[in-house]
Amino acid sequence: MSDHTLHLSRPAAHVARIEIDAPPMNALGRGLRERFLETLDALEADLDVRALIVTGRGRAFCAGDDLKEARGRGEGAAEGVAHFARLHDRLEAFRAPTVAAVNGHCVGGGLELALCCDVRLAAREASFTCAGVNVGLMASAWRLPRLIGVARAKAMLLTGSPCDAAAAERAGLTASTHAGEALAQAALDLAVRIAGRAPLSVEATKRVAGRALDLDADAARAAAEREIEALVRTADHAEALAAFAERRDPVFHRR
């Protein structure tokens, strides 16, 4: 639909924000997913971007796929699901840290979208639903158990029941909960803080932390050593040492 869109803004230096605007529930049909992918590619190439916020407008963060559109896909149904998975993988692999500001309903593929972000903040009225079993599909069966543990994840995955914001924070699904009107600022404050750290260091830390559950101790140590070997030679590391000695704030340039 023509009134369904994504809004891209730069609310602070080095911070980009994508807002899903597809009323009433911010479902992502194929067209919006294609635009999302194109937006991520453009932001990835812009090295001025050091943090990305993903959020929704209205009463939902994202309700996953457009089920009305999905009903008409026929033999293309499996490809439609695979296409959404490509968006999830692309967001998870985004160069800079990502913050999901979950402002409302976060359902199915929308929950998976939030799980692909590095940090999740929620409004008090937000809810999280593993809707795969509600629509005869499966979603979040890999990422959610890795985040909150198998037992807690199964309680959500097998029932398709919503989880409120308070329970989500207790489970470790979100980092913090905020009044609805304060969520956007909390997400921006976090993104600004991340964007103010040494960018190459932040990106390296994201790469290693993202593999933490897949590596044994030796492999993790080797991965960290490779990153640190490069980081110690960066101008930003030298700037941090100089700033410490001179008792001033460092100014990082991603080099």
Secondary structure, 3 states (H helix, E strand, C coil): CCCCEEEEEEEECCEEEEEEECCCCCCECHHHHHHHHHHHHHHHHCCCCCEEEEEECCCEEECCECHHHHHCCHHHHHHHHHHHHHHHHHHHCCCCCEEEEECCEEECHHHHHHHCCCEEEEECCCEEECCHHHCCCCCCCCHHHHHHCHHHHHHHHCCCCCEEHHHHHHHCCCCEEECHHHHHHHHHHHHHHHHCCCHHHHHHHHHHHHCHHHCCHHHHHHHHHHHHHHHCCCHHHHHHHHHHHHCCCCCCCCC
